[in-house]
Amino acid sequence: MAKIKLEYIWLDGYSPMAGLRSKTKIIDGELATLKLEDLPVWGFDGSSTQQAEGKSSDCLLKPVALFPDATRKDAVLVMCEVLLPNGTPHPTNSRATIPDDLDTWFGFEQEYFFFQNGRPLGFPEGSGYPAPQGPYYTGVGYKYVGDIAREIVEQHIDLCIAANINIEGINAEVAMGQWEFQVFGKGSKNAADQMWVARYLLVRLCESYGIDIEWHCKPIRGEWGRSVDWNGSGMHSNFSTKFMREEGGKAYFDRLMAAFDKYRDEHIAVYGPDNHLRLTGLHETQSIDKFSFGLADRGASVRIPHSFVNSGYKGYLEDRRPNSAADPYLVAGRILKTIQTVPAA
């Protein structure tokens, strides 16, 4: 039998944003026939991840999704849930708390900043700023995207494809050093599993470049924000149910938006930390204390695509409020919870 490297990945107990953790387990087996159910539950020291006390530190890792790992020979990536020693979900286990429906599809648009030496990639060292935002979005050329960033994002695409992650695209974003990738999945847990592993692959890839990924929704403020007001980062969340895709209708859409308005506070509560810094009503956002929707309106809480209206109010919608540091498990789960309160007729 061959040796297989299993990279167990999980979310720690840090707040307000959980961090990614991983460690390697080596087992005997055949990679070609390896299945999720073949993988053992494994333990770790929860006292070092804000998930247990030192006097009772054992936590468990339950494999929930399996992805090929192109960065290592005979290796796979294993997304895990954290369990208590008795086998019940750990309080930090957000995946275990959300509903799931494979007929509900999610597309996450993950924005982020490359950071190096404590500042966004491309920002001058010491004093000064790059040119104001405008030409950076989908920009081409060294003065807009530099050299290292494009090299990294191209490698990230390949790693995600090799891992069977449904990455659907990338682009340079509005601010200097800011980029985006998009991931699609069917079911809240499947989509969020893929997003977390895509995040993991990006962070791990950047280690060899001496670069960090800044997930915070508004990292450029204070010192960097004095001369230019820079965009924040979101994780715009596109969603559709089987009913929305096949039946839909204006009456259902109106009921759905009324429910999103009713549960506005519950959505904001899980849409990422410090969202008040980003949801200001500026930079293609709606104010955090308001709910709105609009046709092709990137300043609304929910953007309605033209294709949705042209198809008789059928298709998908985009919730623009989740921010870049949000937990995709909680975002997808909250969206699905709200949808489930709306009758089809």
Secondary structure, 3 states (H helix, E strand, C coil): CEEEEEEEEEECCCCCCCCEEEEEEEEEECHHHCCHHHCCCEEEEHHHCCCCECCECEEEEEEEEEEECCCCCCEEEEEEEEECCCCCECCCCCHHHCCCCCCCEEEEEEEEEEEECCEECCCCCCCCCCCCCCCCCCCCCHHHHCCHHHHHHHHHHHHHHHCCCCEEEEEECCCCCEEEEEEEEECHHHHHHHHHHHHHHHHHHHHCCCCEEECCCCCCCCCCCCCCCCCCCEEEEEEECHHHHHCCCHHHHHHHHHHHHHCHHHHHHCCCCCHHHHCECCCCCCECCCCCEEECCCCCCEEECHHHHHCCCCCCEEECCCECCCCHHHHHHHHHHHHCCCCCC
